[in-house]
Amino acid sequence: MANKKPVAKKATQEQQIIETAPKVAVEKPVIETPKKSTKPKWEIKDRLYYLVGRHTPLTLTIPCKHTRKHSLLYFDEETGIQKEIRYATNHDSPFKSEQEGEATLGHIMFRDGDLRVPKAQQNLQKLLSLYHPLKGRIYEEYDPVEEAYDDLELLDLQTDAAVFARDMDVDDAEAILRVEIGSEVNKLSSKEIKRDLRLFASNNPELFLELAQDENVGLRNVAIKATEAGIISLSQDQRTFSWASNNRKLMSVPFDENPYSAMAAFFKTDEGVEVYRSIEKKFN
C-alpha cells in the first residue's frame, strides 16, 4: 500500500500539467463552394427587334460589316482585343476573325419599324443582341418582361397625374394648359379647362407632373395674363417689360431666355414681389 502512493501523486501532477497546458486551436479546412456564374444564359428563341424614336420609315437598312464610314467593332474585355463584326449568312460566328473561308454577306433590314429573326438564325440574333453598336441607339430588342415593367411605370404615372389633375384648382390648371395650348386657354370655360387638363395628364403624365410641381408655371401664367390684359407690356424685340399705363420699365429680359420665364423669376425678387402684388390687385 505504501508503494502505490507516489504513483498516484505522479499521475496527479501529470494530469495538472495537461490541464494547465495552453490549448492549441486546430484550424478546420476551409471548403470553398464554387461560385455560381452570374452571366445570363443565351436562350434559343425567335426574337423581335424594333426601331426606337418618333419616326419609323417603311424600310431601314443598318450596317452589316465594318467600314470606314460605319465602325462595327466589338471590344472583348476578357481578351483585351477589339474584334471586327459582320453578318455572314454562311458562318455561325459574327466575328470576322472566326469566319474561315468565303463569307456571304447578308443585309439587315427593318420593315415597318421592326425586324423578326427566327431562332434558326443564331448568328444574326447574337450580332444584333450582343455586339452591334447601334443597339440602344437606333433599335432595341423586344423583351416582354421589360415592356411589362415600362407599362407598370406608365400606369403609376398616369394614376398620380390623374389624382393631381382632379384636385387642382382652375387657376393652376389654366397655368399648366397654357404651356400646352398657349392663348387658346382663354377661350375655354372652367369645365373645359378641367376636362382638358385631365386629358393632358392622361396622355402625357410625365410632363404634366413636372409642370404641376414647377412653381414658376403659375408665375409665368400671371405674366402672360397681365400682358394680354394690358397691365404690363412687352417690347417688340421681347427684351423689356414695362407698365402699360406709363411705360415705366420693370425689367430687362436676359439674352436667350424666354421673356415670361424671366418675368416669373423676377416676381421672386424683392422688387418683383411688389410688382406681382400690384398686378394681382389690378386683376381683382
Secondary structure, 3 states (H helix, E strand, C coil): CCCHHHHHHHHHHHHHHHHHCCCCCCCCCCCCCCCCCCCCCCCCCCEEEEECCCCCCCEEEECCCCCCCCCCEEEECCCCEEEEECCECCCCCCEHHHCCCCCCECCEEEECCEEEECCCCHHHHHHHHHHCCCECCCEEECCHHHHHHHHHHHHHHHHHHHHHHHHCCHHHHHHHHHHHHHHHHHHCCHHHHHHHHHHHHHHCHHHHHHHHCCHHHHHHHHHHHHHHCCCEEECCCCCEEEECCCCCEEEECCCCCCHHHHHHHHCCCHHHHHHHHHHHHHHC
